Amino acid sequence: MCGITAYCGQQEALSFLMQGLSKLEYRGYDSAGITTLENNQLLTIKCKGRLKNLEEKIKNYQVHGSIGIGHTRWATHGIPSNLNSHPHNNSHDTISLVHNGIIENYRQLKKELIENGYTFQSDTDSEVIVQLLDYYYDGELLEATQKVLKRIEGSYALCIISTLEPDKIIVAKKDSPLIIGKATNAYVVASDIPALLEYTKDVYFLDDLEVAMIKKDHISFYNQQGKRIEKTLTTVPYDLEAAKKDGYDTFMLKEIHEQPYVINETLRGRIFNEQIILDELKDINFQQFNKVYFVACGTAYHASLCGSQVLQRVTQLPVISMVASEFRYNDPLIDQHTLAIFVSQSGETADTLAALKLAKQKQATTIAIANVLGSTISRDSDYVLYTCAGPEIAVASTKAYTTQLVLLILLAYYIAQRLNKEVDFQLIHQLNSIPQYVEKILKDEKIFEKYAYMLKDLHDAYFIGRNLDYASVLEGALKLKEVSYVHADAYVAGELKHGPIALIEEGSVVIAVATQPHIAAKTISNIQETIARGAHVILFTTHNENIKHVENIYYLPQIAPTLQAILVAIPLQLIAYYTACIKGCDVDKPRNLAKSVTVE
Ligand code: M6R
């Protein structure tokens, strides 16, 4: 998704703008640009392609201004091109703006502006905002912004500068992330915390519909009604080192290897004397709920699928797990007796946030499972539990997923405890050993690299599993397709014979997970059916009876079946990773994908 940076201070803006944009590269983008104020003129430099193209272009200019805005664009309206890149300027070249989000009523607004004599250079929805600012400008940029915000519908994070008021940046947000940092002699703005860390850890989180006016040595905040409000500075605990590659070739590999540590961090202080301690939730009366919803997207949805099965098993509460983009169009059955759990690494996923809004309107009690401190989801939910994965930079989620699994399992057992259900203490003990088991599996990296050679030339791969293993294979297939572009589908193993087995032929590769003892033998029978049709199988299991003709078996440690999803995630991530590497794919930034999906 688009990334935004802005600087207002005593130094030249350029170095913050560019380092910030490079820290936001992980979000995915197709073009980039900056505007700085130079001797009271706008200097806008932008182009299609990677940041290095922009850097080359900048070399042809003198860029010294101490107020500026920057942008990486992920195309939504209009193809990636120089003209569609941000910043966008008004026709008089007095106002410049960067925007992340989607303006839903831009066609109507554009029509009105054209009728009023405005002309447009780009196909973007964003250009409408800057022309509208021009239309409403009457000597006060802040006032013009407030008028514009009343006219636009949709989502936005905005940074605006102008030659008419060259001492300030106006920023505003709704349903798109934007964070303001207070650095030494400067204010810095970005879409995500890693872009700020080199300058400051002290940040203001702007809430939806709020506006900030930033000057070099002063900041003021306004609510939707235009009234001055106070905001408090928060110090974020991240450090810059955590956002670097640490000698690994890619962020994805680094993040895979961080899992023993971050799982430990996520468990830290949450198990004590055979009890699960989630003090953040101590005020909830769990007796009031008659059902639980889990809502999330992508990898977070797969973690939810696993967490929801465990919760239902241990609490006997009816549980429904839904993809966020479907949730609000599906008339969910929610009322004040519903507990709704929203899972999101970034905490900024537009579909998940919209689902959260709906659940709150319908009076559910909401819990967010988030990784990014201060993210929108964590601020908008009634309660929040943080995974402690640290900044996840690679687009493909790895350590966020396994820490989500850990936290969701803790949550399931915590709710069971609070409902006075019988709790398996052995399992709670084993949770503490998960980091060691993960460490051990990581030592077998070479085996998974070898499996990757079986996949590298394939067009399709098949993943099968049952029960909790189905969530694992869904995630395994997603990882493989997003980083290596090998098409992969995951099936409930018992469904193969109802259609998908027609696809299996000589040379097909089937990756099977069979870790649930009560059903493993059945998955293994399904594997035999694929072998009989020429498939090569890679099996991850704890089961060792009667497995014939399977060329590649990896035995997972013998721990509680409920915890196996955490362990099997590691080989599946590494298979995807090495397949992508062997094929020469850009592992950290797969094509067409964004780290944080802030549009619907
Ligand atoms: O930030 P979130 O956890 O809400 O993101 C949800 C998905 O967009 C994300 O998991 C996506 O599927 C990743 N590319 C998976 O690797």
Residues whose N, C-alpha, C, O or C-beta is under 5 A from the ligand:
A	BS01	M6R	C297 G298 T299 A300 V343 S344 Q345 S346 G347 T349 V395 A396 S397 K595 V597
